[in-house]
Amino acid sequence: MKKLALSAMMCLVAMTTNAQVITSEIVNNAYQSVATASDSKFAYNVECDDNNYITTMNVFNKTVLQNGDIELKPSCRYEYDYAADGMLLSRTKYVWQNEGWQCVGQLQFTLTDDLYTVEYSRWNQNTTSFDPASEMMTYTLMPDNTAFNVSYYHRNHNAKSYRLAWQVSVTGQSTLDSYLLATM
């Protein structure tokens, strides 16, 4: 649960600092920013579709050996799905375990007239499907698509409805830290 809360907070920070709907352009820009950072402890490899949208991002732990060689070990993988207009619809996360990729969860993104919603569902190995969403963040949008209110909801296993955990109004916005976006 602590990892989920941390992920939710990172998502909140990433979204509220730039307060915008996540699109293929934002994913691509975040990747470019982290991939070109010289002091990164990670290395990245991406696959793109015909629209140049990143569909898969592999993240590797990078270690510089004593002889100067670089050793890469798989860490996690993100798979992205987009709407025709480039809006991010989902991001599925996998972690490297037992010499293979293991699915751990998925974020689903939905946009209505003035509400941007992100829901988190865990992967259930027993059913080989995603459990119903257990956490949700909503971003109430102004006409220019900047957020002015962020709410976080959660529900217990098998609960029918969400419970509001906290809510905050966004008053000031700074520039996006793309590293946060790429590592969420």
Secondary structure as GFF3:
##gff-version 3
##sequence-region A 1 184
A	DSSP	alpha_helix	2	18	.	.	.	ID=ss1
A	DSSP	alpha_helix	24	35	.	.	.	ID=ss2
A	DSSP	beta_strand	42	48	.	.	.	ID=ss3
A	DSSP	beta_strand	54	64	.	.	.	ID=ss4
A	DSSP	beta_strand	70	82	.	.	.	ID=ss5
A	DSSP	beta_strand	88	97	.	.	.	ID=ss6
A	DSSP	beta_strand	100	111	.	.	.	ID=ss7
A	DSSP	beta_strand	115	124	.	.	.	ID=ss8
A	DSSP	beta_strand	129	130	.	.	.	ID=ss9
A	DSSP	beta_strand	135	141	.	.	.	ID=ss10
A	DSSP	beta_strand	147	154	.	.	.	ID=ss11
A	DSSP	beta_strand	163	169	.	.	.	ID=ss12
A	DSSP	alpha_helix	178	183	.	.	.	ID=ss13
###
